[in-house]
Amino acid sequence: MKLVRLILAPCDGAEDAPYLVANRAGQVVERGLLSVDGPPLGRADRTVAVVPGVDVLVRWLDLPAGSAAQQGAAALWALAGDLATPADRLVVALGRDAALGPRMVAVAARARLESWIDYLAAFGVRADAFIPDCLALPEAASEDELVSLTFGSLVALRGRAFAATVQPELVELVSSGRSVRPLEDPQAVEQALIAAAWSPSVSLTLPVSRDIRRGWRTAAALAAGVVLSPLAITFAAGARDHLAAVDLEKRAAAVAIEADPGLGRLPDPTAAYLDRASAAPPPGGPVAAAAALFTALEPIAGADLDIVVADAGAPLKATVGHSEFGDMRAVDATLRRHRMTAVETSTIEDGGRIVSDISVEGAR
């Protein structure tokens, strides 16, 4: 009997990942949470990870005839205006070749895909495919409808030639007048996810040859491995794992210095690189960042937004007036639920009020 293991990868690498194992008839034969200290996982012929769709751009494009590699390159060219990351740092996956009409294209940052791989590796699991949660939903029945499902603090949406995962406050904007039908029955949700695992509409995977030998791309991958890999750091047990972690740290530092020799003068080149890389654009762009910031400020008495500066591909800048020094910590806590963070760049007292300049960035 053929079995597939389905894992729901969390947005936060510190959270547990639920999984189930099912046969082709959709019958579940095993359930659980990935755990380093738990019992060994049961047998499965295939492992599929459903990952946060907020980290994956999904579009339907008219692509020229050609090989998969040629069509992938054409897709990246067509989406250049929507992508803030250079093409060599992206992974592109194509949906099934459609005889007529546009073809589904999914694009994710290579570093993000590698972080999911590292997360699963900490539990001794290797996924055969990664699919964004919005593409694990069944397609809507009509052009005027979207199917929705809540994953943690985000909402996945699937329509006809449309798929996206957004913050709840953006659902109405993104739906553009289409009715939204929540997928609420637990059994229906489970069967939809199992069907997607057996026959994914798209599959994000790394190329067979992973060239991560130089440049910031290498430093990012190795530094992320040092920080994110629970196998190497958090759950290291015994001398062998400790030595492996130390070696990984040295490699990350060496590659960071090779990419920027100036980092060699600092006591911790890897940490310096991560601090530099942390000022990332917020997920969802300036519109999502502004919506999340308004949501964070709403419950704070007397808080008002004086200035907002939005620039695509960059952190959102804002000036906030408020009454308590701890207010910005509350704002940051709310933003982190949306995978963002508030970084205070300056704070002054002005006429009995506190004025803070903040930068809304993607949370590390």
Secondary structure as GFF3:
##gff-version 3
##sequence-region A 1 364
A	DSSP	beta_strand	3	8	.	.	.	ID=ss1
A	DSSP	beta_strand	18	23	.	.	.	ID=ss2
A	DSSP	beta_strand	28	33	.	.	.	ID=ss3
A	DSSP	beta_strand	46	51	.	.	.	ID=ss4
A	DSSP	three_ten_helix	53	55	.	.	.	ID=ss5
A	DSSP	beta_strand	56	61	.	.	.	ID=ss6
A	DSSP	alpha_helix	68	78	.	.	.	ID=ss7
A	DSSP	three_ten_helix	80	82	.	.	.	ID=ss8
A	DSSP	three_ten_helix	87	89	.	.	.	ID=ss9
A	DSSP	beta_strand	90	94	.	.	.	ID=ss10
A	DSSP	beta_strand	103	109	.	.	.	ID=ss11
A	DSSP	alpha_helix	110	121	.	.	.	ID=ss12
A	DSSP	beta_strand	129	132	.	.	.	ID=ss13
A	DSSP	three_ten_helix	133	136	.	.	.	ID=ss14
A	DSSP	beta_strand	145	151	.	.	.	ID=ss15
A	DSSP	beta_strand	154	159	.	.	.	ID=ss16
A	DSSP	beta_strand	162	166	.	.	.	ID=ss17
A	DSSP	three_ten_helix	168	170	.	.	.	ID=ss18
A	DSSP	alpha_helix	171	175	.	.	.	ID=ss19
A	DSSP	beta_strand	179	182	.	.	.	ID=ss20
A	DSSP	alpha_helix	186	198	.	.	.	ID=ss21
A	DSSP	alpha_helix	215	228	.	.	.	ID=ss22
A	DSSP	alpha_helix	238	259	.	.	.	ID=ss23
A	DSSP	three_ten_helix	261	265	.	.	.	ID=ss24
A	DSSP	alpha_helix	269	277	.	.	.	ID=ss25
A	DSSP	alpha_helix	285	297	.	.	.	ID=ss26
A	DSSP	beta_strand	304	309	.	.	.	ID=ss27
A	DSSP	beta_strand	316	322	.	.	.	ID=ss28
A	DSSP	alpha_helix	327	336	.	.	.	ID=ss29
A	DSSP	beta_strand	340	350	.	.	.	ID=ss30
A	DSSP	beta_strand	353	362	.	.	.	ID=ss31
###
